[in-house]
Amino acid sequence: MKSLGTQGLILNEKLLFEHSDAGRKGYSLPRLDVPPARLPAALVREEVSGFPELSEVDVVRHFTRLSTWNYGVDSGFYPLGSCTMKYNPKVNEVAARTPGMAAAHPSTPDHLSQGALALMHDLQEALAEISGFPAVTLQPAAGAHGELAGMLMIRAWHEAQGNSRKKVLIPDTAHGTNPATAALCGYEVVPIASDGVLSAAAVAAAMGGEVAALMITNPNTLGLFEAQIREICQIIHDGGGLVYCDGANLNALMGIARPGDMGIDVMHFNLHKTFSTPHGGGGPGSGPVGVTAVLAPFLPVPVVVEEQGTYRLEVDRPLSIGRMKAFGGHFGIMVRAWAYIRSMGGEGLKRASEMAVLNANYIRARLEGTYHLPYTARSLHEVVFSDRDLGGNCHTLDLAKRLIDYGYHPPTIYFPLVVKGAIMIEPTETESKEVIDEFCDAMLSIAAEAGENPDLLHQAPKKTRVGRMDETGAARKPRLKWEK
Ligand SMILES: Cc1ncc(COP(=O)(O)O)c(C=O)c1O
């Protein structure tokens, strides 16, 4: 099979320190026409030891070369399951760089920030419409931060009833952030076993007077829709608890189904996944949270409110859980998400979800039979295989490394934890049939190699600048400091 990966002109790159030459400068300033002013001696260092001295062209070439080593959604297919690495249309960037948006200062008084506040309000309303929750906060800075905001609201609601329950139920298919969030809010995490999807009977068996909430991801991390969600919500509500939905996988549902209509009480969105804003490398993301009317008084402050066409930030909300983030949150990400929603429209968002599901199922159909599919319920936007049937003592990690030689970013591996040797593929809606076919051809080719010449997998990647790394060593003993 013809591989996309080649070995082109990939230059070696020294560290900036190694490029340095004494006396080189990257700037030139006009001759001083005022008397020089000296800084207080206590603030001045004699010398900065080893500080690199470089010309402008040294610096530009260094960073330009480094940038060509990077792989992103603008370089190629990025099938990272659960992370929804979909292409971010450039019109979103244009919107975020509009001077009025990019230079808006968050301390500007409300009456001079009407445009920015109107955009935030409009985004809140759009998210409310898409999800079926009447109230939304935009403050949280990421999905996990949204979970924290949501669970703090659930805790505040229980406390307002004079009821401090201790436990949170979490199915075994949950994203790792879910139990971490529940524990951070002081709850005891009670795992529930599922058979791919959670059964109402399992929830009923685990329910009790100490249960504050259930945290459920829907569609879950196997890419499966939690079909019994209505009954499950009913059981939790009847028992006096609330239901938190991890909405990070909304890419499968937009315009088709609304979590707020399913009985869920709180849900976070990952703007940086579903609504096409850039992510990776740690952010910045944005994790708005939608809640039912009952929980609206607990939203973090400030809340953007509109009165007769004028917008303001409301802070006086006595039941609020307080502030989750400086100012309004990651405003630039909100502008991008707003631009995406506006440019897609309702029909476009629905179409995006349909295409995301279609693409995942196309991959499933092409790879099933060669790769083992541990859960056979209908897939939504992502599909999880396992390495069970790979020959030649080859495992998921070997497959992932070999995919790099073929020119692909590997999918998510060894997650979710309920699947041994998991390979979690999420193509998203932005990939064409041609791209997906080439990827599937590569996957099939690698499966054949595993049987015929397993060393190709064991030794991969071969075409990269750096071969197979000691990943445990890199994580446990990182060398982050330059030393002569
Ligand atoms: C299902 C699920 N929940 C929660 C999160 C956490 O989101 P974040 O990484 O923005 O904190 C993710 C991240 O990808 C996710 O896939």
The ligand as an ORCA input file, in Angstrom:
! r2SCAN-3c Opt
* xyz 0 1
  C     -15.507     12.358     27.475
  C     -14.634     13.469     27.985
  N     -14.935     14.056     29.147
  C     -14.195     15.061     29.650
  C     -13.083     15.533     28.974
  C     -12.267     16.607     29.624
  O     -12.203     17.762     28.873
  P     -10.948     18.747     29.016
  O      -9.775     18.006     28.439
  O     -11.314     19.954     28.214
  O     -10.766     19.063     30.459
  C     -12.730     14.946     27.753
  C     -11.535     15.407     27.021
  O     -11.277     15.113     25.906
  C     -13.517     13.896     27.241
  O     -13.223     13.288     26.083
*
